[in-house]
Amino acid sequence: MWNQYFTPNNLSEALYLLDQYKDDAHIIGGGTDLVLDFLSNNYSEVETVIDISSIPELKNIALENDVVSIGAAVTLSEALGSDLLYSHAKVLLDSIRKIAGPQIRNIATIGGNVVNASPAADTVPSLLVLDSKVSITSLRGTSREIPLNEFLLGNRKVDLRTGEIVTGFSFQKLDPATRYCFRKVQSRRSMAIAILNLAIL
């Protein structure tokens, strides 16, 4: 499985660990996909795990100058409970409601669902129609913000360089009256991986 497991208390500590272990490190938020990979024996050996799920800087949901920001370590359940997202990003909440059950949503994070870059990731279509941007930082002091559609490079591939961490996502708030639609096509009514996801504003 892994030889070392770290739970940094802040972003600076996480970035230091990532810089120290570089490509030997695997960052997790909730770790749900990593656990599933282990259970199915479909995984590569991981030397070091850095768990960022408890870092305060990555747990915020905020609205400033009409821009909504969501920290990468915000759990799906925390997002569902956000009045701010209910007012300004209902399409995102609809996609989250389609993900697994409460137990998984209590652990899985927004950041993990996106960075995993699965073609079946339920939050991605909603974040794309919101024209979301991805905030990325590294220990070297370099920070960048890129559109989500440029961050996602393909199946399980993202534009994330060695030593970088995704810190969050941002998008212009939606008017509460904005009409939207999210649909998930799956093999059964619930608790299934998407065959097709669709989000429309």
C-alpha positions, 0 to 999 in steps of 0.5 A: 500500500504505502510506507508513509502517511502524513496529515499536514495541518496547513497548506505550507506543511503540505507543500513542503512534504510534496516538495520533499517527496516529489513524484513518490507522493500521492495527495488525497482528500477523502481517498475514496478512489484510492481505497477502491483501487486497493480493493480491486487490486488496480493500483500502483505502489504508493510510497508516501500519502499526503492527506490534505483533508483537514487543512483549514485553507482548503475547507472554505466556501466563500463569495467575494465580488460576485465570485464563488470559491470552493476549497479543494478539501470541501467534502461533498456533504459540506457543499450540499449543506452550503446556503451559498452554493444553494443560492448561486450554484444549484447545478453543482449541488444537483450533480453532487446529490447523484454521487454515491451515498451519504457515507461516501459524500461525507468523505469524498472532496470536490478537489478529489472528484475533479483531480481524479479526472475520471470520465465519469466524475459527476461534478465536472460537467456542472463546474464546466458549465459554470466556467470554473477556474482551478487554483493551483500553488506550489512551495516555490511561490508560484500560483496559477489559475487556469480554466477547468477545461484546460486543466483536464487533459483526458482520461485520468490526466490533468495539468498538474506539475510536480510539486503543485497542489490544487487549492480550489475552484472559482466561478461567477455566481449564478442568479438564484433564478437561473434555469439549469439542468443536470442529468446522469445516465447510469446502469441502475437508479442509484449508487452507480458510476455514470455512463453519461453526465450532462449539465446545462445552464 
